[in-house]
């Protein structure tokens, strides 16, 4: 059976044919602009290509104008170690001695609400292919998750599927999951956030980029066959608001096969090693339309594509469907004719399907696509790739001033109960139910993962050099003040990396916001971008890339503005990495709080758990203090443990350090703050708790003083197995019980949904 094509010739002959531009997510003026570019109405295939490429997910049409601020503020010195930056598939950082690391975080929010398992699984698959497209071997993944209230029925539907999807795909790939964050808040009910981060390693000279050059070079599609799954997936779903009942949009969600991706990784690495790939692009959001148009737009010629050569797994697919399909585990390469035989041989070795689907032509920017022998697309590649740029109106919300008025902070009548309520809250309780579904040590290079402030990986087995990675965000802080909220996310990720002993060197981000057509949201977005960009300049580390996810809302109610910020650090010897568990030495350990504690409760977990709502100003961070703190940890081998102070305050930090230690401590907080309540639960930034042996305390305090860091000794570990503070004592076993049972009790129905990796 021959599939009907709406050809370019037919489009010229039927200029007034009605087309479903609105259903494809285009605005009326955008459709008019496409007609103006082409000088006629678009074909079905062209309309599809423009619609997916001009979506928010692919084009950044509402965010570009603000994202330029990163480039306007970054200095040449900051970018000196960036081998590939903003605009590439992933940022690549030179970490020294010929080694490079690539990392990126990207959203898969809407698909994960519609079909949690496959949405999350293919989010992992997609971010891993971004890493592969830089010429790197993927070596680890992380995740940033946001759900509605932990006891909400829809959270019980979404969370188990998302966690199983992340574990099912990542574990099957043989990639360790080295960390992440799970947050529960009413604002994410009906619009969860699933942000996936991946890390890869490569030699500096092996860097690959996405462009098509060299007239006569062949365009090769390899990997899985193309099917009907994922049509209108992240590209269209990511540009739409959800209404009740839309969780059944199953055909739009891609279906992943991690074992196909595993062999694709190995095939790619061998292809790179053989030197037969001139340009490379992964297929993710926007499918083949995106991959080929981007390659053509970035190259020095044009491109001819023949869809008749695309390996399919569904019958009678139209040209539009082939172009828009977001079927997983596919890559697109540009290969010189003399290297084709070698290319095919390597793909055959790995049992990876490969097909020549086009070639580079000597017509700059021309993008021509054939199907059934007829031309179905003939357009300038750059106009498909670049999309419109919107200067969306933005304004500080009228309600912002009222929101920032701090309501009286309720103080606990029973401190013991308050400590138990905090550690058992969904905000602060154990994530073991989630993290034990992930393999953390596969590949043998994981140094720190579970119960660590940042994931630490060995990169060079000869020198011991490694990297530390953390990603953080607080939508509560960002709602109160999006500029400061972004700075606080940067500060926490930076601090989490620093307390392991690593030196922070680069930033990535995933900016999750509501509708860009909402002036309040656009103001939040602009403020967050400026806060992050200015903060990076103050810290002197570059933003290597990022992702924007808009339309995260249910109906008219946007999520909390959630700028997820990832930081990569370098540690010269992973054997010196610092953990946060006490009890690793036989003698008592003295605990010292670094940094200043202030009465700061706006957006805090105490405010949330005690029923205080969300109000006030978030903690105010001076990034110069974060720099001092990071400097304290570099090369400091006298520490037995270190833990950042963030959500839940000092109380949570100390409890987490004690939970697995078999030790106790009697805390004296008088030097931290005159008010024990503030000392325990304030979330002031730029703080950490460090531990050392008694003979090294003086040296520690001298080092802190030299750097201008306030330091207060708060106690020493003992064999009591109790936490004593403020006149009350709690057995660590009681705290552990409260901390560990919350998620199993809430999600016990999902036990067995995925294998547990001990």
RODO-758970 format. One record per residue (C-alpha): x, y, z. Coordinates in steps of 0.1 Angstrom, whole numbers, plus 5000, padded with zeros to 4 digits. Layout:
BEGIN
XYZ...
END
This chain:
BEGIN
500050005000501350344991501150615017499550935006501951225006501051595008503951694985505452034979503952024944500451964959501052244985501652484956498552374938496252394969497252714987494052755007493852405021492952415058495652275080495652165117498352415128496552495161496352125171500052095165500752375190501352665166499953015170498153175141500953425136503453145136501552965109501453285089505253325094505852975081503753045050505753365045509053185048508052915022506053144999503252895001501352685025503452415042503052045034501951815062505551715068506752075068504052185092504951895115508651975113508052345121505652265149507952035168511052255162509252575171507852425203509152565236510952245243513052255211513252625202513452815235511453085218510253245250513453205270516153295244515953665250516753605287519153315283521553545263522353705297524553405305526753485275526653855282527953815317530453525315534153625313536753485291538653345321535453165333535052995299538652905294538152545304534852505286535352295254531652295245529052525261525652665258523852555227525552215224524051885234525951895267528552115283532151975282534852075307538552025305539551895339543351855332545851615319543851545287540751445306537351605300533951565316530551635301527351685321523851805315520451795331517151795312513451765319511051495311508151635331505051605311505651255297506351135333502951255344501151085315503050755318505350755348507550455340508250515304508350895308511050865334512850585317513150765284514251075303517250885314517750745279517551085263520051255287522450965282522351015244523051385249526251275266527051015239526651285212529651475227531951175220531851065256531250745275528350795299529550705334526650805358523250945361521351145388517751265392515851565405512251475413509251685424505851535433502651655449501951575486503451245496499951115507498051235476496550955455498151075423501551085440501050715448500350665411503250865398506150825422506550445421506350445383508950725380511350565404510950225387511550385353514750565364516050245380514850005353516550205325519650325344520349985360519949805327522450045311524949965338525250325349525450415386522950655400525050875422522551105438519551325435516751495453513051415459510751695470507051685479504851995476501152075468502352285439503551985419500351785422499251715387502551835373505551645387509051735377511351465365514751615357517551365347521251445348524051245332527851255334530251135308534051125303536251165273539651265262539951635251540851535216537851305212535151585215532351555189529951825178526651835159527151975124526851845089529751945065531451815035529451795002528751434995529151315030526451075040523751115067523450785086520650695109521550415133520050245164516450135169513850145142511350435140507850375152504650565161505550605198506450945210504851145182504151485198506051365229508251605248508051865220504251905221503451785256506152015269504352315254500952235268499052285301497551975316493851945324492151685345492051345328494951405304497151145320495750905293497651065264499750745262500550745224502651065230505050905254508150735240508850365248512350295258514649985254517750025276519449715262519249865227520750185242523549985259524749845226524250185209526650335235529350075227528750105189529150485192532350465211533850225186532750445157534350745174537550545181537750435144537550805133534650745109532251005123532451365112529351495130526951335154523451415168521151215191517451185183515351295212512751575213511551655178512851325164514351295130513151645120515151795149518251595143518651645106517552015106519952095134522851915117522052095084521652435100524952405119526952285088528452455058526052315032522552175030520951835034518951595013517051335033515151025019512650895043512150585022515450455037514450505073514050165090510550145104508749925129505250045119503550005086502250295064503850575084503450915067506351145062505151365090505051075114508550955104509951305109508151365143508451025159510451035191511250665191514150615214517750475211518550645177521550855166522351045134525851065121527651245092530051005075532451045046531750805017535150635021534250545057530850395050532050035049533850065082530750235097528449955086530949695098531049835133527249875135526849515124529349395150527049545177523949435159522849795155520649875125522150145103520850315071522050585048519150835048520651135031523651335022525251685026524551894995526352204981523352434987523952625020520952595044518752405020516852115036515051885012513151565023511751295000509151035007507850784981510150954956508451294960509551614977507651665010509951925026511852205009512752475033515752665048517152455075517952755097514252865098513252525111516052505136516052855150512352935155510853265165512053475194509553625218509853915240507253805264505954075288506954025324506054215356506654165393503554005407501154225427501153955454504853935459505154195486502454025507504053685502507353825514505853935548507053675573504353555595505153475632507253155633505652895656508052755681507852405694506352335728507951995728511451995713511751615713508551585693509651865670512851685661510951365655508351545633511051705613513151395605510051185597508451455575508351375537510651675533513451525553512851155558515050875544515050835506516250475509512950345495513950535463517750515462517850135469516150075436519150225419522450055413525050295427528350105424528249935390531350015368533450025400534350395400531750525425533350675455530450845472526750815464524050735489524250935521526651185505526351555498527551505462528151195441531851135437533350935408536850835399537650945364541350855360542350515376546050595373546050935390542950895412541451215398537751235401534651455400531951545424528451635411525451775429522151925417519852125439516852355440514252495463510952605447509852745480512852975482512353075445508653155449509553395477512453555457513353395424516653575420517753475455516153135451518353065420521453185439520552965468520252665445523652745430525152795465523852465478525052265448528452445450528652375488527652005484530451955460532952155481532351965513533551645496536851805491536351885454536852225437533752345419534452415382531252435362527452475363524552335344520852395349517252295342514852575346511352455354508552715353504852765345503452925313505653195296502353365286501853455323503653775331504253665367506053345355508153535330509253775357510153475379512053325350513953645342514853695379516053335383518253355351519853675363520353535398522053225384524153405359525353685382525953425409528153215386530153535378530653605415531853245421533953255389532652935375530952905340527452795331528252525306524652465294521152415304517552335296514252525300510952365307507852585305504152515308504552325340501152385355497752235359495052465345496052815353498052735384501852715378504252505398506652665422509452825401512152555402515552635388517552315393521252395394523952135389527652185399530651985388533751975409537151825405538951635432542651545426542551225447539251055453540850855481540751195500537051245494535151345526531951165537529451285562529050975585530551015619532150715636534750635610537550665635537950495669538350815690535751085698535151335671534751705678531951885658532352235646529852455628531352675600529452985589527053225605523653125617520853385615517153395623516053295588512953085584511253205552510652905529512152675555511252315561510352415597507852665583506352385561506252115587504952335615502052455593503352805588502752795550505052975527505953335534508853575542512153615525514453315519517853295535520153565521523353425506526553605500528453395475531753525487531053325519530453015498533853065482535553095515533852775527534952585495538452705500538452565535537852215522540352195494543251985505542051975541542951615551542351665588538551615587536851285596533451405583531651705568528051785559526452095545523752265564520652335543517052195544516052125580518952335594521752225618519451965635518951765603522651785594523851655628521151385629522051265594525751245605524751025635522150795620524650515610527450605634526550415665527550725684525851005704526551365711525551635736525251955717526052305732524652555707525352875726528152965703526052905672523153135682521753275714518453095707518652715705515552705683517152925657520452735660518652405653516252485625517352805607518352745571521053015568523352955538527152915536527352665566528652325572529252085601532751935602534251675624537851615634539751455663540651645694544251695685543351875652540652105665542952405670544352375635540852355621539752675640542952855629542252765592538652885595539853215611542453275584539653245558537253475577534853195584532953195618533452865636531852725667532652405685529352235695530251905711532051575707530851225699530350975727529150615732525650715745523950655712521750955721521351305708521151555736520251915730518152185746517551975777516151675759517651345748516651115720517950775712519550765678517550445672514350635678515350905654516350635628513050465632511150785626513450885597513350545579509650445580507850735563508250645526507850265530504550335549503350565522504450365492504650015505502049915479504749955453507449735469508549485443507849715414511549715407514449515419516149645450519949695447521649655481
END
